[in-house]
Amino acid sequence: MARFLGASSSRGEAPLLTIIPTTAYTRSTGITTNASNAVTNITLGNVNYSSILYNNVGLITSYTETISGISKNFVLTYNGNNDVTAITQV
């Protein structure tokens, strides 16, 4: 799950070069899956993605991102071709 980490007011200006570092992980420690083998939780250092929900065709519809203890919820929308058209913070 990658997303733009800069401020929306910075659009059109020089890109921000801020990168959130992560740590190495293995399947046994960094990624949790359910019985259907769908990812339900990802932990990369102090970054965690949880509450990952899917629609009936297996596309991610929402998730919670926690960075350094600050949680934000996101909803993904798709077009008829199953391309992501928006990621909205809710």
A tleap script that builds the chain and sets N, CA, C and O, in Angstrom:
source leaprc.protein.ff14SB
mol = sequence {
  NMET ALA ARG PHE LEU GLY ALA SER SER SER
  ARG GLY GLU ALA PRO LEU LEU THR ILE ILE
  PRO THR THR ALA TYR THR ARG SER THR GLY
  ILE THR THR ASN ALA SER ASN ALA VAL THR
  ASN ILE THR LEU GLY ASN VAL ASN TYR SER
  SER ILE LEU TYR ASN ASN VAL GLY LEU ILE
  THR SER TYR THR GLU THR ILE SER GLY ILE
  SER LYS ASN PHE VAL LEU THR TYR ASN GLY
  ASN ASN ASP VAL THR ALA ILE THR GLN CVAL
}
set mol.1.N position { 0.832 -1.155 0.000 }
set mol.1.CA position { 0.000 0.000 0.000 }
set mol.1.C position { 0.886 1.230 0.000 }
set mol.1.O position { 1.446 1.615 1.027 }
set mol.2.N position { 0.997 1.804 -1.101 }
set mol.2.CA position { 1.778 3.026 -1.175 }
set mol.2.C position { 0.823 4.166 -1.449 }
set mol.2.O position { -0.192 3.988 -2.122 }
set mol.3.N position { 1.144 5.322 -0.934 }
set mol.3.CA position { 0.317 6.482 -1.187 }
set mol.3.C position { 1.177 7.719 -1.119 }
set mol.3.O position { 2.284 7.687 -0.581 }
set mol.4.N position { 0.671 8.814 -1.664 }
set mol.4.CA position { 1.364 10.082 -1.635 }
set mol.4.C position { 1.413 10.588 -0.206 }
set mol.4.O position { 0.371 10.694 0.441 }
set mol.5.N position { 2.607 10.905 0.308 }
set mol.5.CA position { 2.758 11.311 1.698 }
set mol.5.C position { 2.917 12.807 1.872 }
set mol.5.O position { 3.064 13.281 2.998 }
set mol.6.N position { 2.892 13.555 0.795 }
set mol.6.CA position { 3.042 15.001 0.897 }
set mol.6.C position { 1.714 15.695 1.103 }
set mol.6.O position { 0.650 15.088 0.982 }
set mol.7.N position { 1.791 16.969 1.415 }
set mol.7.CA position { 0.580 17.760 1.605 }
set mol.7.C position { -0.057 18.059 0.255 }
set mol.7.O position { 0.645 18.289 -0.729 }
set mol.8.N position { -1.392 18.055 0.209 }
set mol.8.CA position { -2.071 18.328 -1.058 }
set mol.8.C position { -1.779 19.743 -1.538 }
set mol.8.O position { -1.881 20.025 -2.732 }
set mol.9.N position { -1.420 20.634 -0.623 }
set mol.9.CA position { -1.082 21.999 -1.026 }
set mol.9.C position { 0.238 22.060 -1.785 }
set mol.9.O position { 0.553 23.081 -2.396 }
set mol.10.N position { 1.020 20.967 -1.751 }
set mol.10.CA position { 2.313 20.938 -2.425 }
set mol.10.C position { 2.217 20.479 -3.871 }
set mol.10.O position { 3.233 20.419 -4.563 }
set mol.11.N position { 1.034 20.158 -4.335 }
set mol.11.CA position { 0.889 19.688 -5.712 }
set mol.11.C position { 1.356 20.769 -6.670 }
set mol.11.O position { 1.041 21.946 -6.497 }
set mol.12.N position { 2.094 20.368 -7.663 }
set mol.12.CA position { 2.583 21.306 -8.655 }
set mol.12.C position { 3.912 21.942 -8.285 }
set mol.12.O position { 4.532 22.610 -9.113 }
set mol.13.N position { 4.349 21.742 -7.063 }
set mol.13.CA position { 5.636 22.265 -6.633 }
set mol.13.C position { 6.660 21.151 -6.717 }
set mol.13.O position { 6.346 20.035 -7.130 }
set mol.14.N position { 7.885 21.458 -6.324 }
set mol.14.CA position { 8.924 20.433 -6.311 }
set mol.14.C position { 8.477 19.296 -5.392 }
set mol.14.O position { 7.906 19.552 -4.332 }
set mol.15.N position { 8.726 18.056 -5.778 }
set mol.15.CA position { 8.261 16.935 -4.969 }
set mol.15.C position { 8.952 16.891 -3.608 }
set mol.15.O position { 10.118 17.264 -3.474 }
set mol.16.N position { 8.212 16.428 -2.604 }
set mol.16.CA position { 8.784 16.237 -1.280 }
set mol.16.C position { 9.568 14.934 -1.288 }
set mol.16.O position { 9.124 13.943 -1.867 }
set mol.17.N position { 10.716 14.931 -0.656 }
set mol.17.CA position { 11.557 13.745 -0.655 }
set mol.17.C position { 11.516 13.026 0.683 }
set mol.17.O position { 12.469 12.338 1.049 }
set mol.18.N position { 10.430 13.178 1.410 }
set mol.18.CA position { 10.285 12.524 2.703 }
set mol.18.C position { 9.888 11.072 2.488 }
set mol.18.O position { 8.894 10.783 1.821 }
set mol.19.N position { 10.657 10.176 3.048 }
set mol.19.CA position { 10.374 8.754 2.944 }
set mol.19.C position { 10.284 8.201 4.352 }
set mol.19.O position { 11.157 8.453 5.182 }
set mol.20.N position { 9.237 7.451 4.619 }
set mol.20.CA position { 9.087 6.834 5.926 }
set mol.20.C position { 9.850 5.519 5.905 }
set mol.20.O position { 9.488 4.607 5.161 }
set mol.21.N position { 10.903 5.407 6.710 }
set mol.21.CA position { 11.695 4.173 6.690 }
set mol.21.C position { 10.931 3.012 7.318 }
set mol.21.O position { 10.115 3.206 8.220 }
set mol.22.N position { 11.201 1.825 6.838 }
set mol.22.CA position { 10.620 0.605 7.404 }
set mol.22.C position { 11.761 -0.329 7.757 }
set mol.22.O position { 12.918 -0.062 7.434 }
set mol.23.N position { 11.438 -1.399 8.406 }
set mol.23.CA position { 12.448 -2.388 8.762 }
set mol.23.C position { 12.188 -3.666 7.995 }
set mol.23.O position { 11.107 -3.869 7.442 }
set mol.24.N position { 13.187 -4.521 7.969 }
set mol.24.CA position { 13.037 -5.804 7.283 }
set mol.24.C position { 11.968 -6.625 7.979 }
set mol.24.O position { 11.768 -6.496 9.187 }
set mol.25.N position { 11.284 -7.465 7.225 }
set mol.25.CA position { 10.236 -8.305 7.788 }
set mol.25.C position { 10.272 -9.664 7.117 }
set mol.25.O position { 10.872 -9.833 6.055 }
set mol.26.N position { 9.634 -10.612 7.738 }
set mol.26.CA position { 9.445 -11.920 7.134 }
set mol.26.C position { 7.966 -12.240 7.186 }
set mol.26.O position { 7.217 -11.603 7.926 }
set mol.27.N position { 7.549 -13.197 6.428 }
set mol.27.CA position { 6.135 -13.567 6.413 }
set mol.27.C position { 5.667 -13.957 7.813 }
set mol.27.O position { 4.513 -13.714 8.167 }
set mol.28.N position { 6.536 -14.549 8.599 }
set mol.28.CA position { 6.111 -14.999 9.927 }
set mol.28.C position { 5.987 -13.846 10.922 }
set mol.28.O position { 5.324 -14.002 11.947 }
set mol.29.N position { 6.598 -12.708 10.654 }
set mol.29.CA position { 6.527 -11.605 11.618 }
set mol.29.C position { 5.893 -10.343 11.069 }
set mol.29.O position { 5.370 -9.551 11.852 }
set mol.30.N position { 5.910 -10.114 9.776 }
set mol.30.CA position { 5.449 -8.838 9.239 }
set mol.30.C position { 4.105 -8.857 8.562 }
set mol.30.O position { 3.480 -7.806 8.421 }
set mol.31.N position { 3.631 -10.020 8.132 }
set mol.31.CA position { 2.379 -10.099 7.384 }
set mol.31.C position { 1.491 -11.174 7.998 }
set mol.31.O position { 1.935 -12.295 8.246 }
set mol.32.N position { 0.224 -10.816 8.241 }
set mol.32.CA position { -0.756 -11.765 8.764 }
set mol.32.C position { -1.830 -11.970 7.702 }
set mol.32.O position { -2.295 -11.011 7.086 }
set mol.33.N position { -2.219 -13.228 7.493 }
set mol.33.CA position { -3.273 -13.544 6.531 }
set mol.33.C position { -4.389 -14.311 7.226 }
set mol.33.O position { -4.203 -14.852 8.316 }
set mol.34.N position { -5.545 -14.351 6.582 }
set mol.34.CA position { -6.670 -15.119 7.132 }
set mol.34.C position { -6.751 -16.471 6.426 }
set mol.34.O position { -5.863 -16.824 5.650 }
set mol.35.N position { -7.809 -17.222 6.692 }
set mol.35.CA position { -7.973 -18.564 6.119 }
set mol.35.C position { -8.072 -18.543 4.601 }
set mol.35.O position { -7.761 -19.542 3.952 }
set mol.36.N position { -8.502 -17.419 4.020 }
set mol.36.CA position { -8.602 -17.286 2.564 }
set mol.36.C position { -7.303 -16.775 1.951 }
set mol.36.O position { -7.247 -16.499 0.753 }
set mol.37.N position { -6.257 -16.650 2.770 }
set mol.37.CA position { -4.946 -16.150 2.361 }
set mol.37.C position { -4.976 -14.677 1.978 }
set mol.37.O position { -4.101 -14.215 1.245 }
set mol.38.N position { -5.961 -13.936 2.458 }
set mol.38.CA position { -6.025 -12.486 2.244 }
set mol.38.C position { -5.244 -11.802 3.358 }
set mol.38.O position { -5.369 -12.180 4.523 }
set mol.39.N position { -4.449 -10.810 3.018 }
set mol.39.CA position { -3.660 -10.082 4.012 }
set mol.39.C position { -4.597 -9.310 4.924 }
set mol.39.O position { -5.471 -8.585 4.451 }
set mol.40.N position { -4.417 -9.463 6.232 }
set mol.40.CA position { -5.255 -8.758 7.203 }
set mol.40.C position { -4.479 -7.744 8.025 }
set mol.40.O position { -5.071 -6.831 8.599 }
set mol.41.N position { -3.155 -7.893 8.090 }
set mol.41.CA position { -2.334 -6.990 8.883 }
set mol.41.C position { -0.908 -7.003 8.349 }
set mol.41.O position { -0.378 -8.061 8.006 }
set mol.42.N position { -0.284 -5.824 8.278 }
set mol.42.CA position { 1.108 -5.707 7.854 }
set mol.42.C position { 1.809 -4.800 8.852 }
set mol.42.O position { 1.318 -3.711 9.149 }
set mol.43.N position { 2.948 -5.236 9.370 }
set mol.43.CA position { 3.736 -4.416 10.283 }
set mol.43.C position { 5.145 -4.289 9.727 }
set mol.43.O position { 5.840 -5.285 9.529 }
set mol.44.N position { 5.558 -3.049 9.479 }
set mol.44.CA position { 6.890 -2.750 8.962 }
set mol.44.C position { 7.504 -1.690 9.879 }
set mol.44.O position { 7.332 -0.492 9.653 }
set mol.45.N position { 8.210 -2.129 10.901 }
set mol.45.CA position { 8.777 -1.179 11.863 }
set mol.45.C position { 7.662 -0.495 12.630 }
set mol.45.O position { 6.824 -1.164 13.233 }
set mol.46.N position { 7.641 0.846 12.614 }
set mol.46.CA position { 6.594 1.583 13.324 }
set mol.46.C position { 5.402 1.904 12.429 }
set mol.46.O position { 4.557 2.723 12.791 }
set mol.47.N position { 5.331 1.263 11.262 }
set mol.47.CA position { 4.211 1.443 10.337 }
set mol.47.C position { 3.376 0.162 10.340 }
set mol.47.O position { 3.908 -0.936 10.178 }
set mol.48.N position { 2.063 0.315 10.527 }
set mol.48.CA position { 1.170 -0.839 10.575 }
set mol.48.C position { -0.060 -0.572 9.719 }
set mol.48.O position { -0.648 0.508 9.771 }
set mol.49.N position { -0.436 -1.569 8.935 }
set mol.49.CA position { -1.682 -1.536 8.167 }
set mol.49.C position { -2.567 -2.630 8.736 }
set mol.49.O position { -2.173 -3.795 8.782 }
set mol.50.N position { -3.767 -2.254 9.171 }
set mol.50.CA position { -4.664 -3.220 9.801 }
set mol.50.C position { -6.086 -2.997 9.315 }
set mol.50.O position { -6.352 -2.091 8.524 }
set mol.51.N position { -6.991 -3.830 9.796 }
set mol.51.CA position { -8.409 -3.742 9.413 }
set mol.51.C position { -8.570 -3.685 7.896 }
set mol.51.O position { -9.391 -2.926 7.381 }
set mol.52.N position { -7.794 -4.480 7.197 }
set mol.52.CA position { -7.826 -4.507 5.735 }
set mol.52.C position { -9.055 -5.311 5.305 }
set mol.52.O position { -9.174 -6.496 5.616 }
set mol.53.N position { -9.964 -4.648 4.587 }
set mol.53.CA position { -11.191 -5.298 4.139 }
set mol.53.C position { -11.203 -5.413 2.624 }
set mol.53.O position { -10.597 -4.601 1.924 }
set mol.54.N position { -11.896 -6.427 2.123 }
set mol.54.CA position { -11.933 -6.735 0.694 }
set mol.54.C position { -13.376 -6.797 0.205 }
set mol.54.O position { -14.296 -7.045 0.984 }
set mol.55.N position { -13.566 -6.565 -1.113 }
set mol.55.CA position { -14.900 -6.752 -1.696 }
set mol.55.C position { -15.026 -8.180 -2.208 }
set mol.55.O position { -14.134 -8.999 -1.983 }
set mol.56.N position { -16.126 -8.488 -2.895 }
set mol.56.CA position { -16.393 -9.860 -3.329 }
set mol.56.C position { -15.448 -10.369 -4.412 }
set mol.56.O position { -15.408 -11.574 -4.658 }
set mol.57.N position { -14.684 -9.492 -5.071 }
set mol.57.CA position { -13.717 -9.956 -6.078 }
set mol.57.C position { -12.283 -9.868 -5.581 }
set mol.57.O position { -11.344 -10.068 -6.353 }
set mol.58.N position { -12.106 -9.570 -4.293 }
set mol.58.CA position { -10.774 -9.590 -3.704 }
set mol.58.C position { -10.009 -8.278 -3.744 }
set mol.58.O position { -8.807 -8.265 -3.479 }
set mol.59.N position { -10.674 -7.170 -4.069 }
set mol.59.CA position { -10.010 -5.871 -4.077 }
set mol.59.C position { -10.110 -5.235 -2.692 }
set mol.59.O position { -11.148 -5.332 -2.038 }
set mol.60.N position { -9.044 -4.590 -2.248 }
set mol.60.CA position { -9.050 -3.924 -0.945 }
set mol.60.C position { -10.004 -2.746 -1.003 }
set mol.60.O position { -9.916 -1.910 -1.901 }
set mol.61.N position { -10.926 -2.683 -0.033 }
set mol.61.CA position { -11.906 -1.600 0.004 }
set mol.61.C position { -11.618 -0.584 1.098 }
set mol.61.O position { -12.011 0.577 0.981 }
set mol.62.N position { -10.934 -1.003 2.165 }
set mol.62.CA position { -10.582 -0.058 3.224 }
set mol.62.C position { -9.469 -0.638 4.081 }
set mol.62.O position { -9.241 -1.848 4.090 }
set mol.63.N position { -8.779 0.239 4.802 }
set mol.63.CA position { -7.720 -0.187 5.712 }
set mol.63.C position { -7.414 0.935 6.691 }
set mol.63.O position { -7.790 2.087 6.475 }
set mol.64.N position { -6.732 0.585 7.758 }
set mol.64.CA position { -6.267 1.553 8.743 }
set mol.64.C position { -4.752 1.579 8.694 }
set mol.64.O position { -4.100 0.537 8.760 }
set mol.65.N position { -4.197 2.774 8.578 }
set mol.65.CA position { -2.748 2.960 8.549 }
set mol.65.C position { -2.337 3.629 9.854 }
set mol.65.O position { -2.888 4.666 10.223 }
set mol.66.N position { -1.375 3.041 10.552 }
set mol.66.CA position { -0.871 3.617 11.799 }
set mol.66.C position { 0.621 3.847 11.643 }
set mol.66.O position { 1.389 2.910 11.424 }
set mol.67.N position { 1.024 5.115 11.760 }
set mol.67.CA position { 2.437 5.485 11.672 }
set mol.67.C position { 2.793 6.194 12.965 }
set mol.67.O position { 2.204 7.221 13.304 }
set mol.68.N position { 3.763 5.638 13.687 }
set mol.68.CA position { 4.212 6.200 14.962 }
set mol.68.C position { 3.049 6.470 15.910 }
set mol.68.O position { 3.027 7.497 16.588 }
set mol.69.N position { 2.086 5.557 15.961 }
set mol.69.CA position { 0.966 5.669 16.879 }
set mol.69.C position { -0.199 6.513 16.404 }
set mol.69.O position { -1.205 6.608 17.107 }
set mol.70.N position { -0.103 7.127 15.245 }
set mol.70.CA position { -1.185 7.949 14.702 }
set mol.70.C position { -1.920 7.139 13.635 }
set mol.70.O position { -1.346 6.775 12.608 }
set mol.71.N position { -3.206 6.862 13.896 }
set mol.71.CA position { -4.002 6.032 12.991 }
set mol.71.C position { -4.883 6.878 12.085 }
set mol.71.O position { -5.446 7.889 12.506 }
set mol.72.N position { -4.993 6.444 10.830 }
set mol.72.CA position { -5.878 7.068 9.845 }
set mol.72.C position { -6.567 5.957 9.066 }
set mol.72.O position { -5.947 4.948 8.730 }
set mol.73.N position { -7.850 6.147 8.783 }
set mol.73.CA position { -8.622 5.170 8.025 }
set mol.73.C position { -8.793 5.641 6.589 }
set mol.73.O position { -8.998 6.828 6.334 }
set mol.74.N position { -8.708 4.702 5.655 }
set mol.74.CA position { -8.816 5.017 4.238 }
set mol.74.C position { -9.810 4.095 3.555 }
set mol.74.O position { -9.943 2.927 3.920 }
set mol.75.N position { -10.507 4.629 2.559 }
set mol.75.CA position { -11.442 3.866 1.733 }
set mol.75.C position { -10.983 3.991 0.290 }
set mol.75.O position { -10.649 5.086 -0.164 }
set mol.76.N position { -10.964 2.883 -0.430 }
set mol.76.CA position { -10.571 2.877 -1.836 }
set mol.76.C position { -11.814 2.739 -2.706 }
set mol.76.O position { -12.725 1.976 -2.382 }
set mol.77.N position { -11.849 3.483 -3.815 }
set mol.77.CA position { -12.928 3.344 -4.796 }
set mol.77.C position { -12.325 2.917 -6.125 }
set mol.77.O position { -11.193 3.267 -6.459 }
set mol.78.N position { -13.109 2.153 -6.871 }
set mol.78.CA position { -12.656 1.573 -8.132 }
set mol.78.C position { -13.629 1.926 -9.246 }
set mol.78.O position { -14.802 2.208 -8.998 }
set mol.79.N position { -13.125 1.909 -10.484 }
set mol.79.CA position { -14.003 2.086 -11.636 }
set mol.79.C position { -14.420 0.709 -12.158 }
set mol.79.O position { -14.103 -0.310 -11.543 }
set mol.80.N position { -15.117 0.675 -13.269 }
set mol.80.CA position { -15.603 -0.573 -13.841 }
set mol.80.C position { -14.512 -1.533 -14.274 }
set mol.80.O position { -14.763 -2.728 -14.426 }
set mol.81.N position { -13.285 -1.018 -14.478 }
set mol.81.CA position { -12.159 -1.876 -14.852 }
set mol.81.C position { -11.369 -2.347 -13.640 }
set mol.81.O position { -10.303 -2.946 -13.784 }
set mol.82.N position { -11.890 -2.076 -12.441 }
set mol.82.CA position { -11.221 -2.411 -11.188 }
set mol.82.C position { -9.914 -1.652 -10.991 }
set mol.82.O position { -9.002 -2.141 -10.324 }
set mol.83.N position { -9.824 -0.457 -11.572 }
set mol.83.CA position { -8.689 0.427 -11.339 }
set mol.83.C position { -9.035 1.343 -10.179 }
set mol.83.O position { -10.167 1.816 -10.082 }
set mol.84.N position { -8.072 1.601 -9.293 }
set mol.84.CA position { -8.321 2.519 -8.177 }
set mol.84.C position { -8.534 3.921 -8.736 }
set mol.84.O position { -7.705 4.422 -9.496 }
set mol.85.N position { -9.641 4.552 -8.362 }
set mol.85.CA position { -9.920 5.921 -8.803 }
set mol.85.C position { -9.764 6.921 -7.675 }
set mol.85.O position { -9.594 8.114 -7.926 }
set mol.86.N position { -9.818 6.452 -6.428 }
set mol.86.CA position { -9.654 7.366 -5.287 }
set mol.86.C position { -9.270 6.582 -4.037 }
set mol.86.O position { -9.723 5.458 -3.818 }
set mol.87.N position { -8.425 7.206 -3.227 }
set mol.87.CA position { -8.146 6.730 -1.878 }
set mol.87.C position { -8.483 7.899 -0.980 }
set mol.87.O position { -7.829 8.940 -1.024 }
set mol.88.N position { -9.511 7.721 -0.161 }
set mol.88.CA position { -10.058 8.814 0.633 }
set mol.88.C position { -9.880 8.534 2.112 }
set mol.88.O position { -10.197 7.446 2.593 }
set mol.89.N position { -9.367 9.528 2.830 }
set mol.89.CA position { -9.275 9.384 4.274 }
set mol.89.C position { -10.646 9.648 4.878 }
set mol.89.O position { -11.298 10.638 4.547 }
set mol.90.N position { -11.082 8.758 5.765 }
set mol.90.CA position { -12.399 8.899 6.398 }
set mol.90.C position { -12.254 9.024 7.905 }
set mol.90.O position { -13.254 9.151 8.613 }
savepdb mol mol.pdb
quit
